[in-house]
Amino acid sequence: MVTDERLADADLRRIDEQVRSDWPTGADVDFEEAIAFHESLPDSKRFAEVLESADAPLLQPRAGVPRLDDQIELLRHLQNEGGADLLPTTIDSYTRDNEYGKAGDGLEDARETGEDTLNGFPAVNHGVEGCRDLIRALDAPIEVRHGTPDARLLAAITYAGGFQSFEGGPISYNIPYTKERDLATTIEQWQYVDRLAGAYTERGVRINREPFGPLTGTLVPPCIAIAVMVIEGMLAATQGVRSITLGYGQVGNFVQDVAALHALRSLGEEYLPDPVRVTIVFHEWMGGFPPDEARANAVISLGAATAAIAEPDKVITKSPQEFAGVPTQEANAAGLRTTRQLIDMLLEQNVQLEGVDRELNLIQKSSRELIEAAIGAGDGDVAQGTIQAFETGALDVPFAPSESAQGAVLPARDDDGRVRILEFGDLALSEDVQEIHHNRLDARASTEGRERSFKMVADDVDAISDGRLIGRPTGGD
């Protein structure tokens, strides 16, 4: 039975040996030699230090291609032409599914044809030295961004390869991403990822860990996202992680997004132990984008303005080509510059929003109820409590495919475009909180002259890609 206890050194070594035997490049991992490589890096490539010392939001795109030279060229363009402060390496889908053989075949095809035959960088196949070549080639710190439920080998190789930030977590890369993966198993697997980061940290190499805040990326109520972030942060802290970046995905309403980012920071600092340095990352809109690039730039600008007001430590940027899929490097860099321009202009102004405190109090209360429900379900053991909470529906994520969750929660926007909860399932929220959500959605239904129903949900999912925030009925409905 998995429990929220730090892995013993002997268990870490045992799991490490087993994990690294899964693929030949795992044999090249040497912990002591990896420590020496990290120590050789300049301060400008130390991810946690750069992030934590920033005095304005840092910008980071998403980007990954299969060949090493192409990845270096892509990141240099984003660094030099886009002005990225932090760089990503997005991992390919085969690696995310632990299909290293298929990833290797795709890499060979890419080398032979010059085409991007994978949708990301197969770091496990490139191995320790390939990762180090990437780290050496760029000036900015680089993070591993992926989507891997079982990320143990990926972590072992990329940590040894010089990466000092690693995205994901046992909930955020299970519940929204997979159907049949057992939550208890992924929590146990991520204990290795976090304990290994803790082992590096204890030797003076602080590995930053970043749970994936947007979850399903579609109308996620802030209290659910925040509860998951805090819980994943607590699990990581138990294993010795001391730099944790909690994430949140934009929902589109200024007041709610600003309040949510403030709540995420305050609750992270409240629940995570004192030795942990908590930072916050804001993801620009993760839902559907308009196909027209001019309209897509407006969506990016809304996110940039939100970041300027809320001042998270980091912003994950988007490109005007989101609708089409993987953007060109030029479009990716353009999204960075759009975001930077908006942030820099608004940071010079003292913008005040009405209603933030009231929304902040609601989000804090709701998030705390969900967090406490998970802790209580495990009698203080966060790992066991989280498993039980998802089994019973006390914790849930809308639109999630996972069989480890109830999937009974449905969100919809209220009359101001704030994301509320239409169907609660068995979510552990008090009656007074539920009443606020119901009242706000009833008010919208009255405005629109229709019943509060699932049709609101469907309309809201498509609204931004259709050029609006709220999915109002049209004359033809």
N, C-alpha and C positions, 0 to 999 in steps of 0.2 A: 504494500500500500504506500503510495507516494505521500510524503508529508513535507511540510514547509521547514525543513531542517537543512543546514549547510552540508553539502557532500563532504565526506571525510577524504583526506588526501589519498588514501589507498583506493577508495572508490573512484576518485577522479582519474587516477592513473590507470585503473582497470578499464574504465569506460573509454579513456583516451586511446589505449592500445587497440581495443576492439573497433572503435570508430575509424581510426586511421588505417586499419587493415581492409576497409571496404573498397578502397581504390588505390592503385599504385602510387599516386602522388602523395598520399598520406604518409608514406615512409620517409619523405623528405622533411617532415616537421620535427624540429629539435627545439625544445622549449628554451634552453639556455642560449643557444645560438640566436633564437628569435628575439630574446630580450636584448642581446647585444645589437641586433639590427635596429630595433626600436630606439635604443639609446643613441644610435648614430644619427638619427633624424634631427633636423633643425626644429626649433620651436614652432616655426611657421607650418609644420606638418603634423603637429600634435593636436588632434581633433578637439579633445575636451578643453584644453587650454585656450585654443582659439575661440571656441564657442562661448565659453564661460567668461571670457574677458571682453567680449564685444560690448560696445556702448550703443549700438543700434541693431535692428534685426538683420541677421546675415541671410543671404540668399543661396539657395541650393536647388538646382534642377534635378530631373531624373534622366538618366542616359546610360545605355549599354549596347554595345555591338560585339560580335564574336571575336574578331581578330585583335591581337594586342596592339599592333601599330595603329589600327583604326580607332581603337578605344583611346589611345593616347592623343591622336589627332582630334577626336571629338571633344575630349575634355579640355584640351588646350584651347580649342575654339570657344567653348563655354566660359573658360577662365579669362581669356584675353579679349574676346569680342562681346561676350555676354556680361562680363564682370562678376561671375559667380564667386562668392566668398568661400563656399564649401562645395566639394565635388562629389558626385555619386558614381558608383559602379552598379548598375542594375543587372541582376543575374538572369540568365535565360530560364525558360520554363522547364526544360528537361532537368536541369540541375535542381530546380525547385521541387521536382518530383523524385529526386535521387536517381534519375536515369542518366548516370554519368557516361555510359556507353553511347547512348543516343546523342548526348551533348558532344562527345568526342567525334562522332561521325559528322555532326553538323559543323563542328569547328574545321574538320578536314575539308569538307565541301566548301566552306567559306574561304579557306586558304587557296583552294584550287580554282574557284570561280571568281573570287573577289566580291561575291555577293553576300549580303547579310542573311545567311541561311538559318540563323538563330535570332531570337528576339531579345538577346542580352549577352552578357559576358560570362562564359563558362569558367569561372574562377577555379573550380576543382580540377578541371582538365589543364588549365594553364599552370597550376601548381604554385608552390611557394615562390620560386624564382620569377615566374611570369608576373605574379602579383607585385613582387618587389620592383621589377622593371617599371611597372605602372606607377608605383609610389615614387620612385626616383625621378620619373620623367615630368611630374607636375609640381607646381609650387604650392598649391593649396592642399589642405587635408582632404582625404577621400573616405567616404562611407560605403559600406556594403548595404545595398538595398535589394530585397529579393522577394519574399513571399513563400518561404520554405517551411512547411510544418516541422520536418526533422532537419534542422540546420546544423547538426553537430559537426559533420565533416567539413562543411563550408566554413564554419567558424574556426575550426582547428587550422585549416590551410590559410584562410585570409588573415587571421590574427598573426600567424607566423610570417605571413607575407608582408606585414607592415601596416595593414588597415587598423585604425584605432577607433572606429565606430561601426556598429553592427545593428541593423534594424530588425524589428520583429519581436514576437513573443508567443507564448504557448496558447493564449486565447486569441490574440489578434491575427495570428497566422494559422489558426485552426478554424474557429467558428465561422468567420466570413469567407474562408477560402476552400474548405474541403467538406465532403459529405460524411465519410465513414471513419475518419481519424478519431480515435478515442481521446478525450480531453485529458484524462489522467496520464495517458502515455505521452502526450505532447508536453505536459507540465514536467514530467520526469526527464524528457529529452532536453528541454530548455534549461533545466537545472544544470546540466553539463555545460551548455553554452555560457550561462551566467557564471558558473563556478570557475570556468576557464578564464573568463574576463576578470573575475576576482583574483585569480592567481597571478595574472599579469599585473593587476593593480597593486597587489602586495609587493611586487618587485619594482614598483615605481613607474610602470607603464599603464596609465589609466585608460582602460577601454570604455568608451562611451557606448551606452546601450539605449536604443530608442524603440519602444513599443509603437506599433502601427496604429495611430489614432483614428483615422477615418473609418476603420472597420469595413462595413460593406460599402461605404462611400455614398449611400443613398438615404438622405433624410434621417440620419441617425440622431435621435434626441440627445442633447448634450450630456444629460445626466448618465446615460448608458455609456457613452464614450469615455467620460471622465472616470466612472467607476472601474471600467476595464483597465484604463491607463494606470490608475493608482494601484490596483491589485497587481498588475504585472510589474510595476515598479517595486512593490513590496517583495514580491517573489525574487526579483533580481537582487535587491538589497540584501536579502538573506544569504545569498551566495557570494557576497563580497563586492558587488558592483558599487562604485562610488560616484559615477557620473551617469545620470539618467535623464534622458530627454523625453518628456511626456508629450504626446501628439494629440492634435484636434483637427478635424476636417471641417472646413467652412460649410455653413448651412445657408448663408446668404442674407440674413437679417443683421444689420449693423449692431443693434443693441444686444441681440442674443449672442452673436459671435464674440463681441468684446467681453460681455459678461462671462461667457463660458471660458474664455482664455484666462480671465482673472481667477475664476473659480478653480480651474485646473491647476494653476500655479499655487494658490493658497492651500488646496487640499493635498497636493503633492508634498508641499513643505510640512503640512500637518501630519500626514501619515507615514512619510518616509523618514527613516532615522537621521539624526543630526549629521553623521559623517557623509551622507549623500548630498552631492550638489545637484539640485533640481533645475533643469532648464526646460523651456517650452518650445515646441515647434507647431507652426500653423500651416496646414495644407490648403492651398488654394483649391477652389471648387473641384470635387472629385466625381461629380455626376456628369450627365450628358452635356456636351457643349454645342452651341449653334454651329452649323456648317460654314456659315459666312465668317471669314477671319476678322472683319471689322467688328462684328457683334461679339465674337470670341474675345477680342481685346477688351471689350467692355466688361466681360465676366472676370477677366484677369485683373482689370483695374479695380473692380469692386473688392476683390480679395486683397489687393495691395493697399487700398484705403483702409480696410479693416485692420490689416497688420500695422499700419502707421498709427492708428488710434490705440490698439491694444498692446503694441510693442512686445510681441513674443521674441524669443532669442533667435529664432530661425524661421524662415518661410520656405516651403517647398513650392516652387513656381510651376506654372503651366505655360503652354505655348498656344498661339492662335490656331494651330493645326490639330488640336486635341480630337476634333470630330473625325479626322481622317485616320487616326491611329498614331504610329510613331512619327514624330515630327522630323523635319530636316534640322541639321545643326544650326542653320541660320534662323529658322523659326524658333527653335529652342532658346537661342541667344536673345532673340527679340522679346520673348516672354520675360526673360530676366531683366532686360533693359526697361520694359514697360513697368514692371513691378518696382524697380529701383527708382525710376523717375517719380512715380506716385508717392512712394514712401518718403523720399527725400523732400518733396515739396510739402507734404503734410506734417512731417516731423517738425517743421519750422513754424507750425501753427498750433495753438492750444485749442484743439477741437473737443468740445464737450457734448456728450449725448445724454438726452433725458431718458430716464427709466432704467439705466444700467444697474443701479443699486437694487431695485426691486427684482429685476430678472436675475441678478447675481444671487440674491438671497434664495430665490426659488431653486436655482440650479445647485447651489451648495447644499440645501436641505435635501433635495432629491438624490443627489449623488451620494451624500453621506448615508442616507437610508439604504441604498443599494450596497455600498461598501460594508456597512455594519451587518447587513443581512448575510453577506458572504462570510465575513469573519465569524459571525454567530453560528452559522450552519456548521462550521468546523470546530466549534468550541475553542476558537482562537487560532486554529490552524488554517492559514489562508489557502493553502493548496487544497486541502480536503473540503473546506467551506466553499471554494469556488466550484469545485466539481459538483457538490450537492446543490448549490444555488442554480447552476445551469440545468441540472437534472429536473429540479422542481419548477423551474421557470421563474424563480425569484430574481435571477439574472437572465437576460435575454437580449438578442440583437435582431433588429428587423431585417428581413430578406436574407437571412443567413441559411446556407444549405446544410449546415452541420446536423447530424443526428444526435450530437451531444447537447443540443439546445432545443428548446420547445418551439422556437420560431413563431410564437403567437402574438408578438408585439407588432402593431401597425402604427406608423406615424402619419401625420398630415399637418399642413400649415394652418395657422390661424389667420385672422384678418390682417395682421401686420406682417405675415410671412414668417413668423417664428415657428419652428418645428415643435409640435405638440404630439401627444400620444393619443391616438384614436382608440386602439384596442390594447389593453394592458396585459391580457393573459393573466399570469400569476406573478407579475412583476412586483417586487417587494417595495411598493410605494404606498404611503399612507393615504387615507381617504381624502384628507384635505388637499393633498397634492393632486390626486386624481380629479378632484372636483374642479380645480383651477384649469386643468387641461380640457375637461369636458365643457366647461363654461366658455372657454375661448373658442373651441371648435363649434359649439352651438351658435356663438355670435357670428362666426363666419357663415355657417349654414343659413342663418337668418338673412345676412347681407345678400347672399347669392340666391335666396329663394329655393333652397333644396334641402333635402334631409342630410344629416351627418352620416356619411356612408363611405364604403371603400372607393367609390368613384372619385372622391376627393384625393385619396392616396394616388390613384392612377394618374389623375390630372397633374398632381404636384410633381410626380417623378419626371414628367416630360416638360415641365413648364419652362425651365431655363433654356433648354435646347430649342424651345419654341419662341424664345424671346421675352419671357416674362419671369416673375419670381413665383407667383401664386397661380395654381391651375384653375383659374376662374372658368366657369362654363361660358361657351360662346352662344351666339344666337341660334346656331344649328343644333345644339344639344337637346 
